[in-house]
Amino acid sequence: MRDTVTGATEVAALMAGLVGRRHRVTDYEVGRENIREYARAVLDPHPAHHRDGAAHELGYDGLIAPITFVSILGAFAIEELFVRVLVGYDLSQMMHTDQQLILHRPVQVGDRLDCDVCLESFRQMGGTDIIVIKNLMTDQHEDPVATTRTTLVAPTGGVADPELARAVAAVMMHQAPLPAPAR
Protein backbone atom coordinates (compact mmCIF):
# COMPACT_ATOMS: atom_id res chain seq x y z
CA MET A 1 0.00 0.00 0.00
CA ARG A 2 1.41 3.38 -0.94
CA ASP A 3 1.78 6.05 1.71
CA THR A 4 -0.60 9.00 1.76
CA VAL A 5 1.97 11.65 0.83
CA THR A 6 3.23 9.67 -2.18
CA GLY A 7 -0.34 8.94 -3.28
CA ALA A 8 -1.34 12.61 -2.99
CA THR A 9 1.74 13.63 -4.97
CA GLU A 10 0.92 11.13 -7.72
CA VAL A 11 -2.66 12.36 -7.92
CA ALA A 12 -1.56 16.00 -8.01
CA ALA A 13 0.88 15.28 -10.85
CA LEU A 14 -1.74 13.36 -12.84
CA MET A 15 -4.40 16.01 -12.35
CA ALA A 16 -2.00 18.83 -13.23
CA GLY A 17 -1.50 17.08 -16.54
CA LEU A 18 -5.26 17.07 -17.13
CA VAL A 19 -5.76 20.82 -16.55
CA GLY A 20 -7.05 22.26 -19.81
CA ARG A 21 -8.46 18.91 -20.94
CA ARG A 22 -11.86 19.30 -22.57
CA HIS A 23 -14.87 17.13 -23.16
CA ARG A 24 -17.90 18.04 -25.28
CA VAL A 25 -21.51 17.19 -24.49
CA THR A 26 -23.71 17.83 -27.49
CA ASP A 27 -27.21 18.26 -28.73
CA TYR A 28 -29.39 19.05 -25.71
CA GLU A 29 -32.68 20.25 -27.18
CA VAL A 30 -34.67 22.70 -25.07
CA GLY A 31 -38.37 21.88 -25.11
CA ARG A 32 -41.35 23.91 -24.04
CA GLU A 33 -42.32 21.49 -21.27
CA ASN A 34 -38.70 21.30 -20.06
CA ILE A 35 -38.80 25.03 -19.41
CA ARG A 36 -42.22 24.95 -17.75
CA GLU A 37 -41.29 21.99 -15.53
CA TYR A 38 -38.01 23.58 -14.50
CA ALA A 39 -39.71 26.91 -13.74
CA ARG A 40 -42.26 25.11 -11.56
CA ALA A 41 -39.53 23.12 -9.81
CA VAL A 42 -37.57 26.26 -8.87
CA LEU A 43 -40.78 28.17 -8.08
CA ASP A 44 -40.18 30.83 -10.74
CA PRO A 45 -43.58 32.29 -11.65
CA HIS A 46 -42.37 34.68 -14.37
CA PRO A 47 -44.98 34.51 -17.15
CA ALA A 48 -42.34 34.25 -19.93
CA HIS A 49 -41.42 30.80 -18.56
CA HIS A 50 -45.00 29.57 -18.81
CA ARG A 51 -46.81 31.44 -21.61
CA ASP A 52 -45.67 32.13 -25.18
CA GLY A 53 -47.57 35.41 -25.26
CA ALA A 54 -45.63 36.75 -22.29
CA ALA A 55 -42.33 35.78 -23.94
CA HIS A 56 -43.46 37.43 -27.21
CA GLU A 57 -44.17 40.67 -25.32
CA LEU A 58 -40.51 40.65 -24.24
CA GLY A 59 -39.35 40.14 -27.84
CA TYR A 60 -38.72 36.38 -27.85
CA ASP A 61 -40.12 33.82 -30.31
CA GLY A 62 -41.16 31.41 -27.55
CA LEU A 63 -40.74 30.59 -23.89
CA ILE A 64 -37.51 31.60 -22.20
CA ALA A 65 -35.97 29.53 -19.43
CA PRO A 66 -35.13 30.66 -15.89
CA ILE A 67 -31.51 31.76 -15.55
CA THR A 68 -30.41 28.61 -13.72
CA PHE A 69 -31.87 26.30 -16.40
CA VAL A 70 -28.35 25.92 -17.83
CA SER A 71 -27.48 23.93 -14.69
CA ILE A 72 -29.25 20.93 -16.26
CA LEU A 73 -26.77 20.72 -19.14
CA GLY A 74 -23.94 21.73 -16.80
CA ALA A 75 -24.68 18.76 -14.54
CA PHE A 76 -24.65 16.38 -17.52
CA ALA A 77 -21.35 17.86 -18.70
CA ILE A 78 -19.65 17.61 -15.30
CA GLU A 79 -20.83 14.02 -14.90
CA GLU A 80 -19.36 13.19 -18.31
CA LEU A 81 -16.05 14.80 -17.35
CA PHE A 82 -15.83 12.66 -14.22
CA VAL A 83 -16.79 9.49 -16.07
CA ARG A 84 -14.52 9.99 -19.09
CA VAL A 85 -11.58 12.12 -17.92
CA LEU A 86 -11.35 12.59 -14.13
CA VAL A 87 -12.02 8.97 -13.26
CA GLY A 88 -12.08 7.46 -9.81
CA TYR A 89 -13.79 10.12 -7.73
CA ASP A 90 -16.71 8.96 -5.65
CA LEU A 91 -19.33 11.52 -6.65
CA SER A 92 -21.18 10.98 -3.36
CA GLN A 93 -18.07 12.22 -1.52
CA MET A 94 -17.79 15.49 -3.47
CA MET A 95 -18.95 18.81 -2.13
CA HIS A 96 -20.12 21.56 -4.47
CA THR A 97 -18.63 24.68 -2.88
CA ASP A 98 -18.97 27.49 -5.40
CA GLN A 99 -20.83 28.29 -8.60
CA GLN A 100 -20.45 31.21 -10.98
CA LEU A 101 -22.80 31.75 -13.89
CA ILE A 102 -22.57 34.23 -16.72
CA LEU A 103 -25.66 34.19 -18.92
CA HIS A 104 -24.87 35.60 -22.37
CA ARG A 105 -28.50 35.40 -23.48
CA PRO A 106 -31.66 33.65 -22.30
CA VAL A 107 -32.18 30.00 -23.19
CA GLN A 108 -35.20 29.69 -25.49
CA VAL A 109 -37.52 26.94 -26.66
CA GLY A 110 -35.95 25.20 -29.62
CA ASP A 111 -32.35 25.92 -28.67
CA ARG A 112 -29.98 23.01 -29.28
CA LEU A 113 -27.22 23.42 -26.75
CA ASP A 114 -23.70 22.02 -26.71
CA CYS A 115 -21.35 22.26 -23.76
CA ASP A 116 -17.57 22.28 -23.73
CA VAL A 117 -16.51 21.24 -20.24
CA CYS A 118 -12.93 21.77 -19.13
CA LEU A 119 -10.83 21.09 -16.04
CA GLU A 120 -9.79 24.68 -15.42
CA SER A 121 -7.67 24.17 -12.29
CA PHE A 122 -6.70 21.62 -9.67
CA ARG A 123 -4.95 21.96 -6.33
CA GLN A 124 -4.63 20.04 -3.11
CA MET A 125 -5.00 21.42 0.38
CA GLY A 126 -5.56 19.77 3.74
CA GLY A 127 -6.25 16.30 2.38
CA THR A 128 -8.69 17.52 -0.24
CA ASP A 129 -8.64 18.02 -3.98
CA ILE A 130 -10.07 21.37 -5.08
CA ILE A 131 -11.32 21.06 -8.64
CA VAL A 132 -12.57 23.96 -10.77
CA ILE A 133 -14.55 23.10 -13.89
CA LYS A 134 -15.53 25.57 -16.59
CA ASN A 135 -18.45 25.03 -18.95
CA LEU A 136 -19.04 27.02 -22.12
CA MET A 137 -22.52 26.45 -23.51
CA THR A 138 -23.30 27.40 -27.08
CA ASP A 139 -26.39 27.21 -29.25
CA GLN A 140 -26.92 25.56 -32.63
CA HIS A 141 -25.23 28.56 -34.28
CA GLU A 142 -22.14 28.26 -32.01
CA ASP A 143 -23.15 31.50 -30.28
CA PRO A 144 -22.39 31.61 -26.54
CA VAL A 145 -25.35 31.08 -24.23
CA ALA A 146 -23.71 30.69 -20.81
CA THR A 147 -20.35 30.27 -19.12
CA THR A 148 -20.21 28.58 -15.73
CA ARG A 149 -17.48 27.75 -13.24
CA THR A 150 -18.05 25.09 -10.62
CA THR A 151 -15.75 24.43 -7.68
CA LEU A 152 -15.85 20.95 -6.18
CA VAL A 153 -13.98 19.60 -3.17
CA ALA A 154 -13.22 15.89 -2.84
CA PRO A 155 -11.01 13.72 -0.66
CA THR A 156 -7.48 13.58 -2.07
CA GLY A 157 -6.64 10.56 -4.15
CA GLY A 158 -9.67 10.33 -6.36
CA VAL A 159 -7.96 9.02 -9.45
CA ALA A 160 -8.42 5.26 -9.54
CA ASP A 161 -9.06 2.35 -11.87
CA PRO A 162 -11.28 3.44 -14.82
CA GLU A 163 -13.42 0.29 -14.50
CA LEU A 164 -14.11 1.11 -10.84
CA ALA A 165 -14.95 4.68 -11.79
CA ARG A 166 -17.55 3.52 -14.34
CA ALA A 167 -19.13 1.21 -11.77
CA VAL A 168 -19.32 4.02 -9.19
CA ALA A 169 -20.84 6.37 -11.74
CA ALA A 170 -23.49 3.80 -12.66
CA VAL A 171 -24.48 3.28 -9.03
CA MET A 172 -24.49 7.00 -8.24
CA MET A 173 -26.48 7.98 -11.31
CA HIS A 174 -28.78 4.92 -11.28
CA GLN A 175 -27.96 4.00 -14.84
CA ALA A 176 -26.14 1.38 -16.81
CA PRO A 177 -22.36 1.79 -16.92
CA LEU A 178 -20.92 3.57 -19.92
CA PRO A 179 -18.95 1.40 -22.34
CA ALA A 180 -15.21 1.32 -21.86
CA PRO A 181 -13.39 3.80 -24.08
CA ALA A 182 -11.74 2.34 -27.19
CA ARG A 183 -8.07 1.63 -26.70
Secondary structure by P-SEA (a helix, b strand, c coil): cccaaaaaaaaaaaaaaaccbbbbbccccccaaaaaaaaaaacccccccccaaaaaaacccccccccccaaaaaaaaaaaaaaccccccccccccccbbbbbbccccccccbbbbbcccccccccccbbbbbbbbbbbcccccccbbbbbbbbccccccccaaaaaaaaaaaacccccccccc
